[in-house]
Amino acid sequence: MSFNADYFASAGANSKPGKAPQFWSYKTADAFADIDTAGYFDDVYGLLRVGDWIYVTLVTNLGASNEAFSDSAIFIVNGKSAGVVDVIDAVANFATTDTD
C-alpha cells in the first residue's frame, strides 16, 4: 500500500506551525518499515515541519467493517527537502495486553 491522506489528520489542538512541534494522527495497514521510508509522507509535505510527531495506528483490514487494531508507533519528521519528507525510526510497541 501507500500513504492515504484520507486517514491523516491533526491530533487535537495543535500548536502554531513553526513555533512548536505539531502532532498528527494516521491510520494504516502498511508495515512500519514502509512508513519509515523517506518519501512516504510526501503528499502532506506542506503540512509537516521538522520535529512534528506522527502517531500511527496500525490496523488490519483498513476501512472494512472488521478492521482491527494491530500496533502503534510514533514517527518524528527528521527532515524535509525538495518535496521529500523523511521520518526517523519508529518508537513502537505501545500496544498493551488487556488484563481485564
Secondary structure, 3 states (H helix, E strand, C coil): CCCCHHHEEECCCCCCCCCCCCEEEEEECCCHHHHCCCCCCHHHCCCCCCCCEEEEEEEECCCCCCCEEEEEEEEEEEEEECCEEEECCCEECCCCCCCC
